[in-house]
């Protein structure tokens, strides 16, 4: 695992099309913004526990869901895992 320290407003670039930006740091919470191509699925890990990635992708394709998945803005501030 690569561990990087970032301040508010700084970004991390992953590959050719994914940018992770630190939006807000408030106590034990960090809000991040993720800019990625639509074909990249983005989910919070705790929502995927017990689900296999291929099964989750298959069900969204069957439902005609072609939108990139992201947490609602209200859920953007999750506790920072140690």
QUIJOHU-V950022 format. One record per residue. RES is the residue in one small letter. NEAR is the number of other ideal C-beta (glycine too) atoms within 8 Angstrom. Layout:
BEGIN
res,near
RES,NEAR
RES,NEAR
END
This chain:
BEGIN
res,near
x,2
x,3
x,4
x,5
x,4
x,7
x,7
x,7
x,6
x,8
x,8
x,9
x,7
x,6
x,5
x,2
x,6
x,11
x,10
x,11
x,12
x,14
x,9
x,9
x,8
x,6
x,3
x,4
x,11
x,9
x,11
x,9
x,7
x,10
x,6
x,10
x,7
x,7
x,4
x,9
x,9
x,8
x,9
x,8
x,6
x,5
x,6
x,10
x,6
x,3
x,7
x,5
x,8
x,6
x,8
x,12
x,9
x,8
x,8
x,10
x,8
x,6
x,6
x,5
x,7
x,4
x,5
x,10
x,8
x,6
x,8
x,6
x,5
x,4
x,8
x,10
x,8
x,9
x,5
x,7
x,3
x,2
END
